[in-house]
Amino acid sequence: MSGYAGIFVSDPWLQNQFTQAELRSLNNQFMGMRREIGKITLKDLPSKMSRLKVIGQFLCEEERELIIQDMNQNMDDEVDFESFLKIFLQLQAQATSRRGSGAKDSLSFLKAATTTLLHTISKSEKASYVAHINNYLKDDRFLKKYLPIDPSTNDLFEIAKDGVLLCKLINVAVPGTIDERAINTKRTLNPWERNENHTLCLNSAKAIGCTVVNIGTEDFIEGRVCIQLLADLNLKRTPQLVELVDDSKEVEDLMSLPPEKILLRWMNFQLKKSGYKKTVTNFSSDVKDAEAYAHLLHVLAPEHGEKTIFGVKSPMERAKLVLQHADKMGCKRYLTAEDIVEGSLNLNLAFVAHIFQHRNGLSTQTTQISFVDASPEDSQVSREESAFRFWINSFGYSTYINNVFEDVRNGWILLQTLDKVSPGIVNWKIANKPPIKMPFKKVENCNQVVKIGKQLKFSLVNIAGNDIVQGNKKLILAYLWQLMRFNVLQLLRNLRLHSHGKEITDADILEWANTKVQNSGRQSHMDSFKDKRLSDGIFFLELLSAVQPRVVNWSLVTKGATDEEKKMNASYIISIARKLGCSIFLLPEDITEVNQKMILTLTASIMHWFMKHPVDDVPATVASDSKI
């Protein structure tokens, strides 16, 4: 098995600006400079960084020197790798801006306030996101003094700089994801507090299924808006969607579709009622003539439309009439007629999602809902499926997982994940890449998945590749749990300085947690990861306080005596762990119900963070430590 260990930096925000491949490349550049000249100072960088492609091509040495001087007072200061990365980001931002200065006027190269990376965003999209924020957060106690935001300025990115807006948007998208007691909301935040908010936002975004490698403020906002608008496009939130299918088999197929595909299916279902002959396959070219919109709104709200729209020849005029119709329906929309005609994918997707939310035209009473009732979803299975789905999606694969039980059946995603957690272990020469039409090719992939699992000492008694192909939920969850557990333990093993190269076991993690709490002067103790006393959350709050005293504000902690108090503590634990830098995928119920698997991953994640961050590296400011 490969002894691969990633490159880590102590600043979680900085870590998330790069992929591991980029970090390795930049580390090689940095070490090469160090071998050449020994000690590297700031004054060495303007000339040495000319070898970095974009920076060397678009910034002369004098410009690089001026930028570095603006960032630092003393050019004789020695540069470590993290300082090198920060300077690289700033120079890259300036160089990319220089490279993009000749772009069309319709595109603005906007510097993201929470990162120094650049992203291309249209003026219409920016205006749409600003309108969305102004609408949904206008009554927020903290943000209302900054709203409404003027879309013609870069105020959006200035306001987002401290991370509060982004955290609030995550809760708009998926309510309750972040316990807002964990957000730093002082009027003026120091860099450490600001970084904590960014870290909380990044880890919470991963926990709701977002990819967060190399993203800027607008990527966050775009993702949160899309998640919120598409949240109702599943059978749990909108069981009437079964009206789109004819039998229980098709219900399973519908459940496996991504929200965008369900939205397209719903749109075509409604368009058939109007006699519209075409099939809409995307939210860009297929809707830019506005004909599909005209028919869709006529079916959903004929009382607000004019039949004369079908005789209009100009797509622009038709688009204007469509938006007038939507306004009469009371449907909020953040796009213009120009956006429709130009085929803006994101804005058209948002527009259709708004229409669905406001009036979906599905029956409130249908016998087909019995398909859903006939197969009730076990809450424990559902939570575990969600945790594993979000964990897999956090790796940033090009294929997004919407339903674990359906999307892993060809074995490809499982092979990718195995290779991610144990690089080099997959034999790609015998792997079959999607699309896979022949069933035996899927079995071949899944057989390799099982073989590797046994190689990694997973417990896979009587499990064959065909069980995964057939979508056996129990066996798939069992395999994924062992894969996630292996990944957590592998991360701990990679910190060989702390583990002395020894294997780390569940018992080691348990002993470490109890020792940390005991050494901090607290009294809590857990006998195992299924100890029912853990349900009140006090042990984990004391553990988090032991590894980082300033992270827990004890004045916000309850005694955990009632179910409601336990849930409040559990929610707070998850958010402050993510704020600290732990990448975790559990829900408050996993703590209050003492889900042994998720309790182990939580404890191991806290242990992993502690091993990477000695306490004496942390500012001494300590949160209130009043008694509960």
Buried (B, 14 or more C-beta within 10 A) or exposed (E): EEEEEEBEBEBBBBBBBBEBEBBEBBBEBBEEBBEEEEEBEBBBBBEBBBEBEBBBEBBEBEBBBEBBBEEBEEBEEEBEBEBBBBBBBBBBBBBBBBBBEEEEEEEBBBBBBBBBBBBEBBEBBBBBBBBBBBEBBEEBEBBEEBBBBEBEEBBBBBBBBBBBBBBBBBBBBBEEBBBBBBBBBEEEBEEEBBBBBBBBBBBBBBBBBBBBBBBBBBBBBBBBBBBBBBBBBBBEEBBBBBBBBEEBEBBBEBBBBBBBEBBBBBBBBBBEEBEBEEEBEBBBEBBBBBBBBBBBBBBBBEEBBBEEBBEBEEBBEBBBBBBBBBEEBEBBBBBBBEBBBBBBBBBBBBBBBBBBBBBBBBEEEEEBBEBBEEEEEEEEEEBBBBBBBBBBBBBBBEEBBBBBBBBBBBBBBBBBBBBBBBBEBBEEEEBBEEEBEEEEBBBBBBBBBBEBBEEBEBEBEEBBBBBBBBBBEEBBBBBBBBBBBBBBBBBBBBBEEBBEEEEBEBEBBBEBBBEBBBEBEBEBEBEBBEBEEBBBBBBBBBBBBBBBBBBBBBEBBBEBEEEEBBBBBBBBBBBBBBBBBBBBBBBBBBBBBBBBBBBBBBBBBBBBBBBBBEEEEBEEEBBEEEEE
